[in-house]
Amino acid sequence: MRGETARASWPLIRIVLPLFLGLFGALVIATLWWTSGRPWFLGPDDRPGVTDFLAHHIAGSLALEGLGAAAYDHEVFNRRLEALTGGADGHWLGWPYPPFFILAVVAFALLPYAWSWLAWLCGTAALLVIALRLRAETRPFIALVLCTPASLACILKGQNGFLSAALIAASLALLDNRRRVSGVALGLLAFKPHFGLVMPLLLAATGRWTVFLAAALTVIVSALAATAAFGAGIWPVFVDSARSATADWLTSETAFAAMQTVYAVAAPWLGPHGAAVLHGLLAVIILASALAIWRSEASYGTRAAAAIAATFLVAPYAHNHDAVMLGVAAAWLLGDAPHPLKPWEAGLVVVALLAPAVTLFTWAGWPGIVAASIILAICWRRRASPSA
């Protein structure tokens, strides 16, 4: 009876809410298109606009010309950006990703820019759909995940939030029945190494060494592939660039405004050092909470959602498009067949999914934190008695 009561609200969540969010996203995109007279990702004269995907396109183009390391050279990168856009003073773009991620974007640089943008978003969204279809628990909520405000942010920017969400979704879906493939998916997530602080700990603590080793081997192979493609000299250049970019992100008020992390929200008030201490202390608590949930009798859906929420909260650097992974966490909770959520818990999950909408209109850092915290709190409540 309790399960039937909890399931009574599912038609609203599975059908009405995705339709509403899809309409909201379509209106935002249509408005941007109408006001500019062209696709929002194109500037005057149909040149590329200064949005996040342009960095992916530039890195891939440089690699095609045999200049992979130049993606980390600010002068070369800026000259290419200015040539493509016709001038982009005050832009915020750069290429912060490890060299092996260039291999993932190089093929898209073969296409004209507008087609490259569409291929990137459609391709990474398709990977997310495939990952969500791997488990019966998440399969009914694919439309919901794709229609969240975080997904809309990913679409508007041309970002890689669909890809990172797909990789963590696939790794968790295959964790116990196809361990090597699960490890490969997790290892590929190393293109965003700040999202690799939680899962390795959980894998080690629960004795899933096959997954752990497969992930480590995937990172090594990816690094060797990048070395073979671009030469060993790309690594010192990448390290220097990453060090400089990290320093900028962790000290710039402009960067703070764009991030969805405890560190970024606290830094304007406590300063970089005080914010780092606060973030570190909370990260320890979050890691301990996720570990306790994984060692409890909680259902696998609850543990998977907790791992994703903790991954988002512990990372010192995250944006609204990264919150697509929180939609995956919500799908795990909403599809938790053995112990369905109560209606009020499902309502809180919906609030968590809607919270990142605030970031579409304001420079607010708290919505992603609130969304992930709600999901982790529900997981914590369900750890001892999932059906309570």
Sequence and secondary structure as in RCSB ss.txt:
>XXXX:A:sequence
MRGETARASWPLIRIVLPLFLGLFGALVIATLWWTSGRPWFLGPDDRPGVTDFLAHHIAGSLALEGLGAAAYDHE
VFNRRLEALTGGADGHWLGWPYPPFFILAVVAFALLPYAWSWLAWLCGTAALLVIALRLRAETRPFIALVLCTPA
SLACILKGQNGFLSAALIAASLALLDNRRRVSGVALGLLAFKPHFGLVMPLLLAATGRWTVFLAAALTVIVSALA
ATAAFGAGIWPVFVDSARSATADWLTSETAFAAMQTVYAVAAPWLGPHGAAVLHGLLAVIILASALAIWRSEASY
GTRAAAAIAATFLVAPYAHNHDAVMLGVAAAWLLGDAPHPLKPWEAGLVVVALLAPAVTLFTWAGWPGIVAASII
LAICWRRRASPSA
>XXXX:A:secstr
 HHHHHHTTHHIIIIIHHHHHHHHHHHHHHHHHHHHTS TTB GGG B SSTHHHHHHHHHHHHTT GGGGG HH
HHHHHHHHHHT  TT      S HHHHHHHGGGGGS HHHHHHHHHHHHHHHHHHHHTTSTTTGGGHHHHHTSHH
HHHHHHHT SHHHHHHHHHHHHHTTTTSHHHHHHHHHHGGGSGGG SSHHHHHHHTT HHHHHHHHHHHHHHHHH
HHHHH TTHHHHHHHHHHHHHHHHTT HHHHHH  SHHHHHHHHHHHHHHHHHHHHHHHHHHHHHHHHHTSS  H
HHHHHHHHHHHHHH S   GGGGHHHHHHHHHHHT SSS   HHHHHHHHHHHHGGGGGGTS  SHHHHHHHHHH
HHHHHHTTT TT 
